[in-house]
Amino acid sequence: MKKVFLVLLTLLSTAPLLAHAADEDVQRAENYLRSLTTVKADFIQRADNGGQLSGTFYLNRPGKLRFEYNEVNDFIVADGIFIYFYDSELQEQSNAPIGQTLADFLLRKDLSLTEDLKVIKVEHKNNYQVLTLSEKDDEGSGAVKLFFTESPYTLQKWHVIDAAGLTTEISLTNMQRDIKLSSSLFAYIAPKGDKPAYNE
């Protein structure tokens, strides 16, 4: 009984330290994401069913991003107000206000990982700091896992887990930061033929 009591006492005494460390991890991630202005990177997208696509990711905070795919003529673009999804097979687009999508937390000017998001878990494994996030008001809608390399501290990949538990992974390589990006990248331009009209 004495041994059990001592173990329990140890766990209780270290709990505030663990909570403080987790808070520091969240703040570090938040500061890093806030520091991102313009970004260009190669990406690989892996679906839960094993499917894989690659392409180029562009970010211009606040408000704008683009995913351009290599294997298909689909693209995703956020123009600061709406996010558009172009399906080249159907040759049509769908859209939604950015605030209604998971991209909102990354694109908003006042980026916060705790205001209307909930940090479910903070982990350190395989040289990654991993934060699992969900919406505070709708945890059942899915979650996002952010993977940061420890040294140098960099966002390397993320997992989007939908309400059905299916996971899509986006991993980034060859990241360039603070570079000049054309404004046309972040405008929805209806494709003419096989490629978006803006392409160089």
C-alpha positions in Angstrom: 0.0 0.0 0.0 2.9 2.4 0.9 4.5 1.7 -2.5 1.2 2.5 -4.4 0.8 5.7 -2.4 4.4 6.8 -3.3 3.8 6.1 -7.0 0.5 8.1 -6.9 2.2 10.9 -5.1 5.0 11.0 -7.7 2.4 11.1 -10.6 0.5 13.9 -8.9 3.6 16.0 -8.3 4.8 15.7 -11.9 1.4 16.4 -13.5 1.8 20.2 -13.3 5.3 19.9 -14.9 3.9 17.8 -17.7 1.1 20.2 -18.3 3.5 23.1 -18.4 5.7 21.3 -20.9 2.7 20.6 -23.1 1.7 24.3 -22.9 5.2 25.3 -24.1 5.0 22.8 -27.0 1.6 24.3 -28.1 3.0 27.8 -27.8 6.1 26.9 -29.8 4.0 25.4 -32.6 1.7 28.4 -32.6 4.6 30.8 -32.8 6.1 28.8 -35.7 2.9 28.8 -37.7 2.3 32.5 -37.1 5.8 33.1 -38.5 4.9 31.5 -41.8 4.2 34.1 -44.4 4.9 32.8 -47.9 5.8 29.2 -48.5 6.4 26.9 -51.5 7.0 23.2 -51.0 6.7 19.9 -52.7 4.1 17.6 -51.2 3.0 14.0 -51.2 -0.6 13.2 -50.4 -1.4 9.7 -49.1 -5.0 8.5 -48.8 -6.3 6.0 -46.3 -6.8 3.5 -49.1 -3.2 3.6 -50.2 -3.6 6.0 -53.0 -0.8 8.6 -53.5 -0.5 11.9 -55.3 2.2 14.6 -55.5 2.4 18.2 -56.3 3.3 21.7 -55.1 1.9 23.5 -52.1 1.8 27.3 -51.9 0.9 29.4 -48.8 0.5 33.1 -48.5 -0.7 33.9 -45.0 -3.1 35.2 -44.0 -5.9 33.7 -46.1 -4.4 32.1 -49.1 -3.1 28.7 -50.2 -2.9 26.4 -53.2 -2.4 22.7 -53.8 -1.4 21.9 -57.4 -1.3 18.2 -58.4 1.1 16.5 -60.8 -0.8 13.4 -61.7 -4.2 15.0 -62.2 -5.4 18.5 -63.1 -7.3 19.0 -59.9 -6.3 21.9 -57.6 -7.4 23.5 -54.4 -7.1 27.3 -53.9 -8.1 29.6 -51.1 -8.3 33.3 -52.1 -8.7 34.8 -48.7 -12.5 34.4 -48.5 -13.4 31.1 -50.1 -11.7 27.8 -50.7 -12.3 26.2 -54.1 -11.9 22.5 -55.0 -11.6 21.8 -58.8 -12.4 18.3 -60.0 -10.8 17.8 -63.4 -12.6 14.5 -64.0 -16.0 16.2 -63.5 -14.7 19.5 -64.8 -16.4 21.4 -62.1 -15.6 23.2 -58.9 -17.2 23.3 -55.4 -16.4 25.9 -52.8 -17.0 26.9 -49.2 -16.1 29.9 -46.9 -12.7 29.3 -45.4 -14.1 29.7 -42.0 -16.1 26.5 -42.5 -13.1 24.4 -43.4 -10.2 22.8 -41.4 -7.8 25.2 -43.3 -9.2 28.1 -41.3 -7.0 27.8 -38.3 -3.8 28.0 -40.5 -5.0 30.8 -42.7 -6.5 33.2 -40.2 -4.5 36.3 -39.3 -4.9 35.8 -35.6 -3.7 32.2 -35.7 -4.5 30.3 -32.5 -4.3 26.6 -31.6 -6.5 27.0 -28.5 -9.1 29.7 -29.1 -11.8 27.6 -30.9 -9.6 24.5 -31.2 -8.9 21.8 -28.6 -5.4 20.3 -28.2 -6.3 16.7 -27.6 -2.8 15.4 -27.3 0.9 16.5 -27.4 3.4 13.8 -28.1 7.2 13.5 -28.7 8.0 10.4 -30.8 10.4 9.4 -33.6 12.0 12.9 -33.5 8.6 14.6 -34.0 6.6 16.8 -31.9 3.0 15.8 -32.6 -0.1 17.9 -31.8 -3.6 16.5 -32.3 -6.3 19.1 -32.7 -10.0 19.1 -33.0 -12.8 21.8 -33.0 -13.9 22.6 -29.5 -17.6 22.7 -30.5 -17.6 19.7 -32.8 -15.0 17.1 -31.8 -16.8 14.5 -33.7 -16.2 16.2 -37.0 -12.6 14.9 -37.2 -9.1 16.0 -36.1 -5.8 17.2 -37.5 -2.4 16.0 -36.4 0.5 18.3 -37.0 4.0 16.8 -37.1 7.0 19.1 -36.4 10.6 18.0 -36.7 12.4 18.8 -33.5 15.7 20.2 -35.0 15.3 22.2 -37.0 11.8 23.0 -35.8 9.7 22.7 -39.0 6.2 21.6 -40.0 7.0 18.4 -41.9 3.5 16.8 -42.4 0.0 16.7 -41.2 -2.8 14.1 -41.0 -6.5 15.0 -41.6 -8.7 12.5 -39.9 -12.4 12.8 -41.0 -15.5 11.9 -39.0 -15.4 8.3 -40.3 -11.8 7.9 -39.0 -10.2 7.9 -42.5 -6.8 9.6 -42.6 -5.2 11.7 -45.4 -1.5 12.5 -44.9 0.2 15.5 -46.5 4.0 15.5 -46.2 6.2 18.4 -47.3 9.7 18.6 -48.7 12.0 21.2 -50.2 10.2 24.0 -48.3 11.1 27.6 -49.2 10.0 30.4 -47.0 9.6 34.2 -47.3 9.7 34.1 -51.1 7.7 36.2 -53.7 4.6 34.4 -55.0 2.4 35.5 -57.9 -1.0 36.7 -56.8 -2.6 34.7 -59.6 -1.7 31.5 -57.8 -4.4 32.4 -55.2 -7.3 33.3 -57.5 -9.8 30.7 -58.8 -9.4 30.7 -62.6 -11.5 28.3 -64.5 -9.2 25.9 -66.5 -9.1 26.2 -70.2 -8.5 22.7 -71.6 -6.4 20.5 -69.5 -4.6 23.1 -67.3 -5.6 26.2 -65.3 -5.1 29.3 -67.4 -2.7 30.9 -64.9 0.0 28.2 -65.3 3.3 29.4 -66.7 
